[in-house]
């Protein structure tokens, strides 16, 4: 029995899964949470030590339920770019800047003014969520912290270092978030210099390791802390959603994995033929598998909008949330008289605009909580459809779509998304494909498959097909025209409003 451990660090907590690769099945899984600190107007931070504490508290129970097998390898997937600044020994010097943190909007805009060839891999500029703009912000606004930081890295690098004591960046993260030239296999110090952060080259993990390759062995100290027998291999992973592509078996062009959760991510691959594709992150050459370019579309705010409205604004508990969803399901989605835009924390695709903000239009005194909630569900669904349709407009084929994530636990949101997109969707019954994908990476690292492309889908979560109601789809298409028109008309006003919000002291 060849057993491996998958770890997935996400926005709300860490999950672990123990897999038997020989039997092709999940033996046991578990999760543990940690807190996020939201700071007005657009900042979000976490304590990196909380990630390790949560893992240490949760993992022994998962290993017990799996029967305490010998673990041959561990692979980590994490949220990106969640940026950590620390000393060479891995001690954090400040809270981690979460991926959704939008403080570096000005720095991201600055990348649009340059014409460096590597920027073509990311659509011509960097997004506000990425490591490089956040590093620029730190250098400008926290110069003493920037000076003291020996290492500027992502969550995956921090966790892997805690596991095995080696600073090694993932080729996936470096290509997608660090402006690393994955074709030439080199950093671009001239770009960092032009952006005013030449020191970043010396602060990033200098070794870049392919996804599915070995980083090192778990240290004796880490094994003791986590309750592991022996010293398993640490296999390089990557971004959580992207790693899920291996578990979904959606590696080939024409297929897409959409993960619906706090945010939504749309992942697909295209031929490496140089065709320009706009409004997305990428296309990144070799980021997922050699010889193809990966496209990353998405929505910065998705399930987080629904949770914010139900829990923070309405003050509902779990039972109240369920009742709200049931009440909203009885409201015809196109008869609310409302139109919402899902840009609470900016837009990723297709507008690539960190300064766009959420909107709710058409309110009257006759509207109630269920109708408002229904409009927000529709907004998130329309945002997903807008991503798919804009890619298809540019010639990206999407013939097979797999949907996973927290959206599966919300039938109202799931139905609205499938109907708005108007395509049959395979819905994964397991809610975390990243664990499956990390196990696939372990299989490659252990030499069971020659490549990730060969191993993709070898360990995949089962899916159930959901078909759209095409009458509802036609009505959603009509609403989408209003959605697009409102986004363009309100964009200048959104920019003005986002710039007026008082900054924290």
C-alpha positions in Angstrom: 0.0 0.0 0.0 1.5 3.3 -1.1 0.0 6.1 1.0 0.5 9.8 0.5 -0.7 12.9 2.3 -2.2 15.9 0.5 -2.5 19.3 2.2 -4.6 22.2 1.0 -4.3 25.5 2.7 -7.2 27.8 1.7 -8.7 31.1 2.7 -10.7 29.7 5.7 -8.6 26.7 6.8 -6.4 23.8 6.0 -7.6 20.4 4.7 -5.7 17.1 4.8 -6.3 13.9 2.9 -4.6 10.5 3.1 -4.7 8.5 -0.1 -3.9 4.9 -1.0 -2.4 5.3 -4.5 -2.5 1.5 -5.2 -6.2 1.3 -4.5 -6.9 4.8 -6.0 -9.0 5.9 -3.0 -9.2 8.5 -0.2 -8.7 6.8 3.2 -9.4 9.7 5.5 -9.7 13.5 5.4 -10.1 16.4 7.9 -9.8 20.1 8.2 -9.0 22.9 10.6 -9.7 26.6 10.5 -7.9 29.9 11.1 -8.9 33.5 11.2 -8.7 36.3 8.7 -8.4 39.9 9.7 -10.2 42.3 7.3 -9.0 45.8 7.5 -10.9 48.6 5.7 -11.1 49.4 2.9 -9.6 46.5 1.0 -7.0 44.7 3.1 -7.0 41.1 4.4 -4.3 39.4 6.6 -3.6 36.2 8.4 -1.0 34.9 10.8 1.2 32.4 9.1 1.8 30.6 12.4 -1.9 29.9 12.5 -1.5 27.7 9.4 1.0 25.5 11.1 -0.9 25.4 14.4 -4.1 24.4 12.7 -2.3 21.7 10.7 -0.6 20.4 13.8 -3.8 20.2 15.7 -5.9 18.5 13.0 -3.5 16.1 11.3 -3.1 13.4 14.0 -6.8 12.7 13.9 -6.7 12.3 10.1 -3.8 9.9 10.4 -5.6 7.9 13.1 -8.8 7.6 10.9 -6.6 6.4 8.0 -5.2 3.6 10.2 -1.8 5.3 10.8 -0.2 4.1 7.5 3.4 4.8 6.5 3.3 8.1 4.5 5.5 7.9 1.4 5.1 11.5 0.2 3.5 14.8 1.1 2.3 17.5 -1.4 1.1 20.9 -0.5 -1.3 23.2 -2.4 -2.1 26.7 -1.1 -4.0 29.9 -1.9 -2.0 32.3 -4.1 -0.7 34.9 -3.9 -0.7 35.0 -0.1 2.6 36.7 0.6 4.8 36.0 3.7 7.8 38.1 4.8 10.1 36.3 7.1 13.7 35.7 8.1 15.9 33.0 6.7 14.9 30.6 9.4 11.2 30.9 8.4 10.0 33.2 11.3 7.3 35.6 10.0 8.1 39.3 10.5 4.5 40.5 9.8 1.1 39.2 9.0 0.7 37.5 5.7 -0.9 39.6 3.0 -3.9 37.5 1.7 -4.5 36.9 -2.0 -7.7 39.0 -1.9 -5.9 42.0 -0.4 -6.2 44.9 -2.8 -3.8 47.4 -1.2 -1.3 47.2 -4.1 -3.7 48.5 -6.8 -1.4 51.4 -7.7 1.5 49.1 -8.0 -0.4 46.7 -10.2 -1.3 49.6 -12.4 2.3 50.6 -12.7 3.1 47.2 -14.3 0.8 48.2 -17.2 3.2 51.0 -18.1 6.0 48.6 -18.9 6.6 46.5 -22.1 8.8 43.7 -20.8 8.4 40.5 -22.8 7.6 38.3 -19.8 4.5 40.4 -19.1 3.0 39.0 -22.2 2.7 35.7 -20.3 0.2 37.5 -17.9 -1.8 39.5 -20.3 0.4 42.5 -20.3 0.4 43.4 -16.7 0.3 42.1 -13.1 -2.9 41.8 -11.1 -3.3 43.4 -7.7 -3.4 40.0 -6.0 0.0 38.8 -7.2 3.3 38.7 -5.2 5.2 41.3 -7.3 2.8 44.3 -6.8 2.5 43.3 -3.1 6.3 43.4 -2.8 6.3 46.8 -4.5 3.8 48.0 -1.9 5.9 46.7 0.9 9.0 48.4 -0.4 7.2 51.7 -0.8 5.1 51.7 2.4 7.0 49.5 4.9 10.6 50.2 4.0 12.0 49.0 7.4 10.1 45.7 7.1 11.2 45.4 3.5 14.8 45.9 4.6 14.6 43.3 7.4 12.9 40.7 5.3 15.3 37.9 4.3 12.6 36.0 2.4 9.5 37.2 0.5 7.5 34.1 -0.5 4.1 32.5 -0.8 2.2 30.3 1.6 3.3 27.2 -0.2 7.0 28.1 0.2 6.5 28.9 3.9 4.8 25.5 4.6 7.3 23.5 2.5 10.1 25.2 4.4 8.5 24.3 7.7 8.2 20.7 6.5 11.7 20.1 5.1 13.9 23.2 5.7 14.4 24.1 2.0 13.4 27.3 0.3 12.2 26.2 -3.1 9.6 28.0 -5.2 7.0 26.2 -7.3 7.3 26.6 -11.1 3.6 27.0 -11.1 3.5 29.9 -8.6 6.7 31.5 -10.0 5.3 31.5 -13.6 1.8 32.7 -12.6 2.6 35.2 -9.8 6.3 36.2 -9.9 6.9 37.1 -13.6 9.2 34.2 -13.9 10.2 33.3 -17.4 9.1 29.7 -17.6 10.4 29.2 -21.2 13.9 30.4 -20.4 13.7 29.0 -16.8 15.1 32.2 -15.3 14.1 35.2 -13.2 13.8 38.7 -14.8 15.9 41.0 -12.6 15.6 43.8 -15.2 11.8 43.8 -14.7 12.2 43.9 -10.9 14.6 46.8 -11.3 12.3 48.7 -13.5 9.5 48.3 -10.9 11.7 49.7 -8.2 12.3 46.5 -6.3 15.7 45.1 -7.4 16.1 43.5 -4.0 13.2 41.1 -4.7 15.5 38.8 -6.7 17.5 38.1 -3.5 14.5 37.7 -1.3 12.5 35.2 -3.4 13.3 31.4 -3.1 16.0 31.1 -5.7 15.5 27.5 -6.5 12.5 26.8 -8.7 11.2 23.2 -8.6 8.8 21.6 -11.1 5.4 20.6 -9.9 5.6 16.8 -9.1 9.4 16.9 -8.3 10.9 16.3 -4.9 11.7 19.3 -2.7 13.3 17.3 0.1 12.4 15.0 3.0 10.3 16.0 6.1 12.7 17.0 8.9 12.7 14.9 12.1 11.4 17.9 14.0 8.5 18.5 11.6 7.6 14.8 11.6 7.5 14.7 15.4 5.3 17.8 15.5 2.8 16.4 13.0 2.8 12.8 14.3 4.3 11.3 11.1 6.3 8.1 11.1 9.6 8.3 9.2 10.5 11.1 6.9 8.3 11.3 3.8 9.3 13.0 0.6 8.0 16.5 0.2 6.8 16.8 -3.5 6.4 20.2 -5.0 2.8 21.4 -5.4 1.3 24.7 -6.4 -1.7 26.9 -6.4 -4.7 25.2 -4.8 -7.3 25.6 -7.6 -4.7 24.8 -10.3 -3.6 21.7 -8.6 -7.2 20.6 -8.7 -7.0 20.3 -12.5 -5.0 17.1 -12.1 -7.8 15.7 -9.8 -10.5 16.8 -12.2 -8.8 15.3 -15.3 -9.3 18.6 -17.2 -5.7 19.0 -18.4 -6.4 18.8 -22.1 -7.5 21.9 -24.1 -11.3 22.1 -24.5 -11.9 21.3 -20.9 -12.3 23.7 -18.0 -12.3 23.3 -14.2 -14.3 25.9 -12.3 -14.0 26.0 -8.6 -16.8 27.9 -6.9 -16.0 29.1 -3.3 -15.0 32.2 -1.5 -13.8 33.3 -5.0 -14.4 31.6 -8.3 -11.6 30.3 -10.5 -11.9 29.2 -14.1 -9.0 27.1 -15.4 -8.4 25.8 -18.9 -5.4 25.2 -21.2 -4.7 26.2 -24.8 -2.0 25.4 -27.4 1.2 27.3 -27.0 0.8 29.0 -30.4 1.2 32.6 -29.4 -2.5 33.6 -29.8 -3.3 36.6 -27.7 -6.1 36.1 -25.1 -7.3 39.1 -23.2 -9.0 39.7 -19.9 -7.5 36.7 -18.1 -4.5 35.9 -16.0 -2.1 34.3 -18.5 -1.8 32.5 -20.8 1.1 31.1 -18.8 3.4 28.8 -20.7 4.3 25.5 -19.0 2.8 26.6 -15.7 0.6 23.5 -15.4 2.0 21.0 -18.0 4.8 21.4 -20.5 3.9 22.4 -24.0 0.6 24.1 -23.1 -0.5 27.5 -21.9 -2.8 27.8 -18.9 -5.5 30.4 -18.7 -6.9 31.6 -15.4 -10.1 33.4 -15.3 -12.2 34.1 -12.2 -14.2 36.2 -9.8 -12.5 37.8 -6.8 -15.8 37.7 -4.8 -18.3 34.9 -5.2 -19.5 32.8 -2.2 -18.0 35.5 0.0 -20.7 37.9 -1.2 -23.4 35.5 -0.2 -21.8 34.8 3.2 -21.3 38.5 3.8 -24.9 39.3 3.0 -26.4 36.5 5.0 -24.2 36.4 8.0 -22.6 39.9 8.3 -25.5 42.0 7.1 -28.5 39.9 7.9 -26.9 38.3 11.0 -28.0 34.7 10.2 -26.7 31.5 11.6 -26.5 28.3 9.7 -30.2 27.5 10.1 -31.1 31.0 9.0 -28.8 30.8 6.0 -30.5 27.6 4.9 -34.0 29.2 5.3 -32.8 32.3 3.4 -31.7 30.1 0.5 -35.0 28.3 0.5 -37.0 31.6 0.5 -34.8 33.0 -2.3 -35.3 29.9 -4.4 -39.0 30.7 -4.5 -38.3 34.1 -6.0 -38.1 34.1 -9.8 -34.6 35.2 -10.6 -35.6 37.5 -13.4 -38.6 39.1 -11.7 -36.9 40.7 -8.7 -36.5 44.1 -10.5 -33.0 44.1 -9.2 -29.6 43.9 -10.9 -26.4 43.3 -8.9 -22.8 43.4 -9.9 -20.4 41.0 -8.2 -17.3 43.2 -7.9 -17.1 43.6 -4.1 -13.3 43.2 -4.2 -12.7 44.2 -7.8 -12.9 42.2 -11.0 -10.5 39.6 -12.3 -12.1 38.5 -15.6 -12.9 39.8 -18.1 -12.3 43.4 -17.0 -9.1 42.9 -14.9 -9.9 45.9 -12.8 -9.1 46.0 -9.0 -11.0 49.3 -8.5 -14.4 48.0 -9.6 -16.9 47.6 -6.8 -20.1 45.8 -6.1 -23.5 47.4 -6.9 -27.2 46.7 -6.3 -29.6 48.5 -8.5 -33.4 48.8 -8.7 -34.2 48.8 -5.0 -37.6 49.8 -3.7 -39.3 49.7 -0.3 -41.1 46.6 -1.4 -37.9 44.5 -1.7 -37.2 42.0 1.1 -34.2 40.0 2.2 -34.9 37.0 0.0 -35.2 39.1 -3.2 -32.0 40.9 -2.5 -30.2 37.7 -1.8 -31.6 36.2 -5.0 -30.2 39.1 -6.9 -26.8 38.6 -5.5 -26.9 34.9 -6.3 -27.8 35.9 -9.9 -24.9 38.4 -10.0 -22.4 35.7 -9.1 -23.9 33.3 -11.6 -23.8 36.0 -14.3 -20.2 36.8 -13.5 -19.3 33.1 -14.1 -21.1 33.0 -17.4 -19.5 36.3 -18.4 -16.0 34.6 -18.0 -17.0 31.6 -20.1 -18.6 33.5 -22.9 -15.8 36.0 -23.1 -13.2 33.2 -23.5 -15.4 31.5 -26.2 -15.6 34.9 -28.0 -11.9 34.9 -28.2 -11.8 31.4 -29.7 -11.1 29.3 -26.5 -13.0 26.1 -26.8 -14.9 24.9 -23.7 -16.4 21.6 -24.5 -16.3 20.0 -21.1 -16.8 21.7 -17.8 -16.2 20.3 -14.3 -17.5 22.3 -11.3 -16.2 21.8 -7.7 -15.8 23.6 -4.4 -18.2 25.0 -1.8 -20.8 25.8 -4.5 -21.8 22.2 -4.3 -23.3 22.8 -0.8 -25.5 25.6 -2.1 -28.1 24.2 -4.5 -29.5 27.6 -5.3 -26.1 29.0 -6.4 -25.2 25.8 -8.2 -28.5 25.7 -10.3 -28.1 29.4 -11.1 -24.6 29.0 -12.3 -25.4 25.9 -14.5 -28.4 27.7 -16.0 -26.5 31.0 -16.6 -23.6 29.2 -18.4 -26.0 27.0 -20.3 -23.8 23.9 -20.7 -23.9 20.4 -19.1 -21.6 20.5 -16.1 -19.9 17.6 -14.3 -20.3 18.4 -10.6 -17.6 16.8 -8.4 -19.0 14.9 -5.5 -15.9 15.6 -3.5 -15.6 19.2 -2.5 -11.8 19.6 -2.7 -10.2 18.5 -5.9 -6.9 20.1 -4.7 -6.4 17.2 -2.4 -6.8 14.7 -5.3 -4.5 16.8 -7.5 -1.8 16.9 -4.8 -2.0 13.1 -4.5 -1.5 12.9 -8.3 1.6 15.1 -7.9 2.8 12.7 -5.2 2.3 9.8 -7.6 4.6 11.5 -10.2 7.2 12.4 -7.5 7.3 8.8 -6.4 8.0 7.6 -10.0 4.6 5.9 -10.5 4.0 8.0 -13.7 6.4 9.6 -16.1 4.7 13.0 -16.1 1.8 15.0 -14.7 0.0 14.7 -18.1 0.2 10.9 -17.8 -1.0 10.9 -14.2 -3.8 13.4 -14.6 -7.1 11.8 -13.8 -5.5 8.7 -12.4 -7.0 9.6 -9.0 -10.1 11.7 -9.6 -13.2 12.6 -7.7 -16.4 11.2 -9.2 -18.7 13.7 -10.9 -22.4 13.8 -11.5 -23.8 15.6 -14.6 -26.1 18.6 -14.2 -27.8 19.8 -17.3 -29.1 23.4 -17.6 -32.7 24.5 -18.1 -32.4 26.1 -21.5 -35.5 28.3 -21.0 -33.9 29.8 -17.9 -30.6 30.1 -19.7 -32.2 32.2 -22.4 -33.5 34.5 -19.7 -30.1 34.7 -18.0 -28.6 35.7 -21.4 -31.0 38.6 -21.5 -30.0 39.6 -18.0 -26.3 39.3 -18.9 -26.7 42.2 -21.4 -27.9 44.4 -18.6 -25.1 43.2 -16.4 -22.4 44.1 -19.0 -24.0 47.4 -19.8 -24.1 48.4 -16.1 -20.5 47.3 -15.6 -19.3 49.6 -18.3 -21.5 52.5 -17.4 -20.7 52.4 -13.7 -17.0 51.7 -14.0 -15.8 55.3 -13.8 -18.0 55.9 -10.8 -16.8 52.8 -9.1 -13.2 54.0 -9.5 -14.1 57.3 -7.8 -15.9 55.7 -5.0 -13.1 53.2 -4.3 -10.6 56.0 -4.2 -12.6 58.0 -1.6 -12.9 55.3 1.0 -11.0 56.4 4.1 -7.7 54.5 4.5 -6.9 53.0 7.9 -4.8 55.0 10.3 
